[in-house]
């Protein structure tokens, strides 16, 4: 979470800087400098995964899946257009007595989901690295 928070709005330079820091932090664990810098590449991959998971469209809670015109929704190429359309749909629902959506709660939920996805990718990456190391050590 330390290196991912704020990635959703970070510039490319900020993302690359955080990825380098991700690699450098591994020095504290006794990783050699070259390997620590090499870990910046997976750090960049984790940042891209986080950003993609954060920006993936999620239907807000006040609107059930059955109430969405999915053809209209999927025809919109930009996430921003989809969110604006969903907002309009929810405002119509609010006029019918439903509770308004708390966007801060939705943003935090998106961050949590993105963090979970990036952490899962990180975990799989670590296990693959350990498995590869085990195979190499076994063969030598």
N, C-alpha and C positions, 0 to 999 in steps of 0.2 A: 504494500500500500504506500510505502514511503516514496517510491519512485513513480507511482502511477497517478497519485492525486494531482489533479490539474492538467493531466495529459490531454484531456478532452478538448481543451482550449489552447494548448501549447503550440508554439511555432515549431517549425522543423529544427531550427537551431536549438531551442530549448529541449526538444525531444532527444536530439543527438547528445546534448550535454548531459541530460539525465541518464542516458544509456551508458555514456562513458563513466559517469559516477557509479552506476550499477556495477560495472566491471571493476572499478578501483576499490570499491567497498570490499570486494572479495580478497583484497590484500590482507585485511584484518583476520581472515580465516586461514592465512598461510599459503594462499595461492600465489605462485610466481607472477612477476610483473607482466610478462608476455601473455600468460594465460588469463590474467585479470583483464588486460586490455582486449584480448580475444573475446572475453565474456560480454563485452559491450555489444557485440553483434546479436547474441540472443536477447540482450537487454532491449535493443531496438525492436526486435521481433515481438517481444512481450508488450512493448509500448504500442505497436501497430495493432496487435490483438486486442489490447485494452480499448484503444480508440474505436476499433470496429465494433466491439461488443457494446460499448457505451452508446454508439450511434445507431445500433440496430433498432429498427422500429418495434415498439411494444405497444399493444393496445392498452390504453389507460383503463383502470379498474371501473370507473363509472359507466363505461360503454361495454356492453356484452358483445361477444363475437357475432352473435346472431343479428345484431342491430347495425352492423357495418356493411356498407356496400363495397365488397372486396374488389370488384372490378374497377371502381373509381379509385380506390386506395392504391392498388398495385399499378395503375396506369400513371401515377405521379412519379416522375423520376427522382425528385429530390426529397430527402428526408424532411427538410424544412417545410415543403409544401404539404407533405403528409401530416406533419404535426399541426400545421395551421388548419388543415381540413378537419382533423380530429378535434381540435379546439372548438371549431365551429359546431361540430356535431355535439360536443359535450355542453356547449352553451345552450343549444336547443334543448338538451335533456334537462339542464338546470332550470329552464323556464317551465318545465313540466314537474318541478318539485324535487329533483335529485340534488344531492349535495354537490357543491362546486369542488373541482379538483384542486388539490394542493400541489402545485408544481414543484415546490421545494422537496416534498416527500417523493415525488416521482423522479426528480433529479438524483436524490440520494439513493433511491432504489436502482436507478440506472448505473450509478457509480458502484454500488454493491455488486450488481450483476456482472459488470465489467471486471471488477477486481476478482470475483470468483472465477471467471473464465480465464483471465490472465494467470491467476494462481494455479489453475488446473494445467494450463499449458506449461508453466514453469515446472510443476511437479513431474509431468510426463517427460519433459526435457531432462530433468535431473535423473530420473529413473533410467532413461535411455542411455545417458552418459555413464551411469554406474554399471549398467549391463554391458556396455561396450568395454569399459575398463576391466570388468570381471572376465570377459571373453579374452581380452588381450593378455591379461595376467595368467589366465589358465593355459593359454597356448604357448606362453614363453617359459 
